[in-house]
């Protein structure tokens, strides 16, 4: 009923002779394990920018980053509250990226 390639996916098979369906056949129930293939290339590719986060362990860099973020979000709070949610998210994301570029630098 199943080829050799997928025989390890069968966990349990039982036949029920007592199930009466007005035929000369028996009911067969199987428990299967489904395995989904994941493309490794798609998981490893990352198009975004990578920042050197280890620099945050240095006290001077950490303070600079905190001050930069605080200043950017203080200016952001003064904006109009009627802004679109997606637009607001883009602004927040851009503020964090810009602050990280200025204080952390890109990962080498």
MDTraj code that builds the backbone (N, CA, C; nanometers):
import mdtraj as md
import numpy as np

residues = "UNK UNK UNK UNK UNK UNK UNK UNK UNK UNK UNK UNK UNK UNK UNK UNK UNK UNK UNK UNK UNK UNK UNK UNK UNK UNK UNK UNK UNK UNK UNK UNK UNK UNK UNK UNK UNK UNK UNK UNK UNK UNK UNK UNK UNK UNK UNK UNK UNK UNK UNK UNK UNK UNK UNK UNK UNK UNK UNK UNK UNK UNK UNK UNK UNK UNK UNK UNK UNK UNK UNK UNK UNK UNK UNK UNK UNK UNK UNK UNK UNK UNK UNK UNK UNK UNK UNK UNK UNK UNK UNK UNK UNK UNK UNK UNK UNK UNK UNK UNK UNK UNK UNK UNK UNK UNK UNK UNK".split()
xyz = np.array([
    [0.0805, -0.1190, 0.0000],
    [0.0000, 0.0000, 0.0000],
    [0.0856, 0.1265, 0.0000],
    [0.2109, 0.1178, 0.0438],
    [0.2971, 0.2352, 0.0491],
    [0.4372, 0.1943, 0.0045],
    [0.5073, 0.2852, -0.0628],
    [0.6389, 0.2512, -0.1158],
    [0.7461, 0.2529, -0.0059],
    [0.8621, 0.2002, -0.0378],
    [0.9710, 0.1889, 0.0597],
    [1.0218, 0.3248, 0.1065],
    [1.0102, 0.4245, 0.0223],
    [1.0602, 0.5572, 0.0566],
    [0.9857, 0.6171, 0.1753],
    [0.8581, 0.5875, 0.1865],
    [0.7758, 0.6486, 0.2908],
    [0.7279, 0.5491, 0.3961],
    [0.7833, 0.4311, 0.4015],
    [0.7347, 0.3315, 0.4967],
    [0.7650, 0.3690, 0.6418],
    [0.8644, 0.4539, 0.6653],
    [0.8956, 0.4942, 0.8026],
    [0.7960, 0.5970, 0.8565],
    [0.7103, 0.6484, 0.7721],
    [0.6093, 0.7447, 0.8155],
    [0.4862, 0.6777, 0.8772],
    [0.4754, 0.5489, 0.8664],
    [0.3610, 0.4770, 0.9222],
    [0.3891, 0.4474, 1.0694],
    [0.3025, 0.4961, 1.1562],
    [0.3205, 0.4761, 1.2993],
    [0.2437, 0.3549, 1.3505],
    [0.1192, 0.3368, 1.3030],
    [0.0358, 0.2288, 1.3536],
    [-0.0690, 0.1951, 1.2484],
    [-0.0947, 0.0632, 1.2291],
    [-0.1973, 0.0188, 1.1347],
    [-0.2814, -0.0866, 1.2045],
    [-0.4128, -0.0733, 1.1936],
    [-0.5041, -0.1710, 1.2533],
    [-0.6169, -0.2006, 1.1554],
    [-0.6627, -0.3245, 1.1592],
    [-0.7794, -0.3607, 1.0786],
    [-0.8926, -0.3973, 1.1740],
    [-1.0119, -0.3566, 1.1369],
    [-1.1294, -0.3817, 1.2188],
    [-1.2217, -0.4742, 1.1410],
    [-1.2268, -0.5979, 1.1862],
    [-1.3092, -0.6973, 1.1183],
    [-1.4563, -0.6800, 1.1525],
    [-1.4856, -0.6175, 1.2647],
    [-1.6241, -0.6061, 1.3089],
    [-1.7013, -0.4931, 1.2437],
    [-1.6365, -0.4048, 1.1732],
    [-1.7072, -0.2932, 1.1103],
    [-1.7871, -0.3472, 0.9922],
    [-1.9166, -0.3400, 1.0012],
    [-2.0038, -0.3975, 0.8984],
    [-2.0440, -0.2891, 0.8000],
    [-1.9971, -0.3006, 0.6774],
    [-2.0278, -0.2027, 0.5725],
    [-2.0991, -0.2687, 0.4559],
    [-2.1541, -0.3880, 0.4751],
    [-2.2209, -0.4658, 0.3707],
    [-2.1288, -0.4956, 0.2533],
    [-1.9988, -0.5162, 0.2817],
    [-1.9035, -0.5581, 0.1789],
    [-1.8220, -0.6729, 0.2356],
    [-1.7407, -0.7319, 0.1511],
    [-1.6539, -0.8393, 0.1969],
    [-1.5149, -0.7868, 0.2359],
    [-1.5017, -0.6568, 0.2523],
    [-1.3730, -0.5956, 0.2883],
    [-1.3749, -0.5509, 0.4341],
    [-1.2548, -0.5321, 0.4889],
    [-1.2419, -0.4901, 0.6278],
    [-1.1916, -0.3464, 0.6353],
    [-1.2291, -0.2792, 0.7438],
    [-1.1876, -0.1420, 0.7660],
    [-1.0422, -0.1409, 0.8135],
    [-0.9581, -0.0574, 0.7491],
    [-0.8178, -0.0442, 0.7855],
    [-0.7942, 0.1012, 0.8267],
    [-0.7347, 0.1196, 0.9459],
    [-0.7046, 0.2524, 0.9975],
    [-0.5544, 0.2609, 1.0202],
    [-0.4947, 0.3704, 0.9727],
    [-0.3502, 0.3880, 0.9875],
    [-0.3214, 0.5251, 1.0475],
    [-0.2210, 0.5294, 1.1339],
    [-0.1711, 0.6565, 1.1857],
    [-0.0423, 0.6872, 1.1127],
    [-0.0384, 0.8058, 1.0509],
    [0.0767, 0.8453, 0.9709],
    [0.1435, 0.9672, 1.0294],
    [0.2732, 0.9776, 1.0065],
    [0.3479, 1.0974, 1.0433],
    [0.3791, 1.1701, 0.9130],
    [0.3421, 1.2976, 0.9093],
    [0.3672, 1.3775, 0.7896],
    [0.4917, 1.4615, 0.8114],
    [0.5801, 1.4572, 0.7175],
    [0.7022, 1.5370, 0.7241],
    [0.6991, 1.6385, 0.6107],
    [0.7167, 1.7631, 0.6475],
    [0.7181, 1.8691, 0.5481],
    [0.8621, 1.9079, 0.5195],
    [0.8926, 1.9265, 0.3956],
    [1.0273, 1.9660, 0.3570],
    [1.0422, 2.1161, 0.3716],
    [1.1522, 2.1578, 0.4319],
    [1.1826, 2.2990, 0.4480],
    [1.3046, 2.3301, 0.3632],
    [1.2915, 2.4334, 0.2828],
    [1.4050, 2.4733, 0.2001],
    [1.5093, 2.5403, 0.2879],
    [1.6280, 2.4829, 0.2930],
    [1.7331, 2.5364, 0.3781],
    [1.7840, 2.6697, 0.3252],
    [1.7833, 2.6894, 0.1973],
    [1.8330, 2.8128, 0.1392],
    [1.7452, 2.9307, 0.1803],
    [1.6150, 2.9103, 0.1849],
    [1.5244, 3.0187, 0.2199],
    [1.5410, 3.0586, 0.3660],
    [1.5693, 2.9620, 0.4520],
    [1.5853, 2.9923, 0.5930],
    [1.7171, 3.0645, 0.6201],
    [1.8185, 3.0393, 0.5408],
    [1.9496, 3.0975, 0.5655],
    [1.9661, 3.2353, 0.5023],
    [1.8913, 3.2654, 0.3983],
    [1.9028, 3.3953, 0.3330],
    [1.8359, 3.5024, 0.4180],
    [1.9059, 3.6131, 0.4359],
    [1.8519, 3.7249, 0.5122],
    [1.8926, 3.8518, 0.4400],
    [1.7956, 3.9269, 0.3914],
    [1.8240, 4.0452, 0.3115],
    [1.8413, 4.1709, 0.3957],
    [1.8035, 4.1652, 0.5230],
    [1.8118, 4.2831, 0.6090],
    [1.9542, 4.3133, 0.6520],
    [1.9680, 4.4232, 0.7200],
    [2.0987, 4.4643, 0.7689],
    [2.1265, 4.3970, 0.9023],
    [2.2507, 4.3567, 0.9218],
    [2.2904, 4.2968, 1.0482],
    [2.3795, 4.3951, 1.1218],
    [2.3472, 4.4157, 1.2483],
    [2.4229, 4.5098, 1.3293],
    [2.5122, 4.4336, 1.4262],
    [2.6226, 4.4952, 1.4619],
    [2.7160, 4.4352, 1.5553],
    [2.6645, 4.4612, 1.6971],
    [2.5814, 4.3722, 1.7486],
    [2.5180, 4.3918, 1.8784],
    [2.6136, 4.3692, 1.9947],
    [2.7269, 4.3084, 1.9682],
    [2.8256, 4.2880, 2.0750],
    [2.8825, 4.4203, 2.1243],
    [2.8732, 4.5229, 2.0411],
    [2.9209, 4.6546, 2.0823],
    [2.8363, 4.7132, 2.1946],
    [2.7137, 4.6637, 2.2134],
    [2.6285, 4.7132, 2.3207],
    [2.6835, 4.6778, 2.4586],
    [2.7747, 4.5829, 2.4647],
    [2.8370, 4.5477, 2.5927],
    [2.9348, 4.6554, 2.6389],
    [2.9813, 4.7379, 2.5472],
    [3.0722, 4.8468, 2.5834],
    [2.9889, 4.9616, 2.6411],
    [3.0277, 5.0130, 2.7587],
    [2.9455, 5.1159, 2.8258],
    [2.9276, 5.2440, 2.7436],
    [3.0303, 5.2916, 2.6761],
    [3.0186, 5.4148, 2.5982],
    [2.9229, 5.4010, 2.4817],
    [2.9311, 5.2891, 2.4123],
    [2.8435, 5.2647, 2.2970],
    [2.6995, 5.2458, 2.3434],
    [2.6829, 5.1776, 2.4557],
    [2.5485, 5.1541, 2.5087],
    [2.4808, 5.2858, 2.5448],
    [2.5531, 5.3751, 2.6113],
    [2.4970, 5.5061, 2.6469],
    [2.4619, 5.5868, 2.5231],
    [2.5501, 5.5846, 2.4238],
    [2.5259, 5.6595, 2.3001],
    [2.3986, 5.6096, 2.2313],
    [2.3819, 5.4776, 2.2265],
    [2.2643, 5.4186, 2.1632],
    [2.1377, 5.4557, 2.2401],
    [2.1420, 5.4493, 2.3725],
    [2.0244, 5.4828, 2.4533],
    [1.9849, 5.6287, 2.4348],
    [2.0834, 5.7175, 2.4315],
    [2.0543, 5.8598, 2.4116],
    [1.9954, 5.8841, 2.2733],
    [2.0518, 5.8174, 2.1736],
    [2.0035, 5.8319, 2.0357],
    [1.8580, 5.7862, 2.0238],
    [1.8258, 5.6709, 2.0806],
    [1.6887, 5.6184, 2.0762],
    [1.5936, 5.7109, 2.1521],
    [1.6347, 5.7572, 2.2694],
    [1.5499, 5.8457, 2.3491],
    [1.5188, 5.9741, 2.2737],
    [1.6185, 6.0326, 2.2104],
    [1.5969, 6.1566, 2.1351],
    [1.5030, 6.1357, 2.0169],
    [1.5209, 6.0269, 1.9458],
    [1.4366, 6.0014, 1.8279],
    [1.2911, 5.9773, 1.8680],
    [1.2688, 5.9017, 1.9756],
    [1.1312, 5.8741, 2.0151],
    [1.0666, 5.9925, 2.0860],
    [1.1458, 6.0815, 2.1456],
    [1.0889, 6.2035, 2.2035],
    [1.0316, 6.2909, 2.0922],
    [1.1020, 6.2983, 1.9806],
    [1.0520, 6.3739, 1.8659],
    [0.9336, 6.3021, 1.8012],
    [0.9335, 6.1716, 1.8052],
    [0.8265, 6.0917, 1.7446],
    [0.6947, 6.1072, 1.8211],
    [0.7004, 6.1250, 1.9532],
    [0.5792, 6.1374, 2.0340],
    [0.5039, 6.2667, 2.0059],
    [0.5716, 6.3673, 1.9563],
    [0.5081, 6.4957, 1.9286],
    [0.4259, 6.4941, 1.8006],
    [0.4359, 6.3876, 1.7226],
    [0.3627, 6.3791, 1.5966],
    [0.2137, 6.3575, 1.6209],
    [0.1379, 6.3729, 1.5148],
    [-0.0072, 6.3603, 1.5190],
    [-0.0468, 6.2143, 1.5457],
    [-0.1473, 6.1930, 1.6299],
    [-0.1931, 6.0583, 1.6637],
    [-0.2855, 5.9980, 1.5592],
    [-0.3235, 6.0732, 1.4562],
    [-0.4146, 6.0234, 1.3528],
    [-0.3407, 5.9499, 1.2414],
    [-0.2156, 5.9215, 1.2618],
    [-0.1343, 5.8599, 1.1579],
    [-0.1724, 5.7123, 1.1392],
    [-0.1558, 5.6629, 1.0206],
    [-0.1828, 5.5239, 0.9878],
    [-0.0915, 5.4322, 1.0700],
    [-0.1420, 5.3174, 1.1117],
    [-0.0648, 5.2242, 1.1936],
    [0.0575, 5.1739, 1.1174],
    [0.0406, 5.1396, 0.9909],
    [0.1534, 5.0910, 0.9114],
    [0.2606, 5.1986, 0.8945],
    [0.2164, 5.3198, 0.8751],
    [0.3106, 5.4319, 0.8616],
    [0.3855, 5.4550, 0.9930],
    [0.3137, 5.4462, 1.1045],
    [0.3770, 5.4629, 1.2359],
    [0.4800, 5.3534, 1.2599],
    [0.4465, 5.2296, 1.2219],
    [0.5412, 5.1193, 1.2387],
    [0.6663, 5.1418, 1.1539],
    [0.6496, 5.1865, 1.0320],
    [0.7648, 5.2147, 0.9465],
    [0.8534, 5.3228, 1.0076],
    [0.7926, 5.4253, 1.0674],
    [0.8701, 5.5306, 1.1323],
    [0.9482, 5.4772, 1.2516],
    [0.8846, 5.3941, 1.3328],
    [0.9530, 5.3354, 1.4492],
    [1.0698, 5.2493, 1.4044],
    [1.0451, 5.1653, 1.3049],
    [1.1488, 5.0762, 1.2545],
    [1.2663, 5.1553, 1.1978],
    [1.2356, 5.2593, 1.1241],
    [1.3401, 5.3420, 1.0639],
    [1.4201, 5.4162, 1.1705],
    [1.3525, 5.4634, 1.2763],
    [1.4225, 5.5293, 1.3855],
    [1.5211, 5.4356, 1.4543],
    [1.4795, 5.3138, 1.4793],
    [1.5683, 5.2171, 1.5447],
    [1.6857, 5.1829, 1.4543],
    [1.6604, 5.1617, 1.3249],
    [1.7686, 5.1290, 1.2320],
    [1.8691, 5.2431, 1.2206],
    [1.8193, 5.3648, 1.2124],
    [1.9085, 5.4800, 1.1992],
    [1.9933, 5.4973, 1.3248],
    [1.9325, 5.4794, 1.4401],
    [2.0071, 5.4894, 1.5657],
    [2.1134, 5.3813, 1.5748],
    [2.0799, 5.2621, 1.5318],
    [2.1762, 5.1514, 1.5365],
    [2.2907, 5.1753, 1.4390],
    [2.2603, 5.2288, 1.3209],
    [2.3664, 5.2573, 1.2244],
    [2.4647, 5.3584, 1.2797],
    [2.4117, 5.4623, 1.3462],
    [2.4968, 5.5687, 1.3965],
    [2.5806, 5.5249, 1.5162],
    [2.5262, 5.4406, 1.6029],
    [2.5994, 5.4083, 1.7234],
    [2.6655, 5.2693, 1.7196],
    [2.6086, 5.1741, 1.6504],
    [2.6637, 5.0392, 1.6501],
    [2.7453, 5.0076, 1.5255],
    [2.7009, 5.0516, 1.4125],
    [2.7667, 5.0164, 1.2868],
    [2.7189, 4.8801, 1.2381],
    [2.7421, 4.8532, 1.1125],
    [2.7011, 4.7266, 1.0541],
    [2.7996, 4.6163, 1.0918],
    [2.7466, 4.4929, 1.0993],
    [2.8295, 4.3778, 1.1326],
    [2.9179, 4.3422, 1.0148],
    [3.0406, 4.3094, 1.0418],
    [3.1366, 4.2797, 0.9345],
    [3.1349, 4.1356, 0.8963],
])
top = md.Topology()
chain = top.add_chain()
for i, resn in enumerate(residues, 1):
    res = top.add_residue(resn, chain, resSeq=i)
    for name in ("N", "CA", "C"):
        top.add_atom(name, md.element.get_by_symbol(name[0]), res)
traj = md.Trajectory(xyz[None], top)
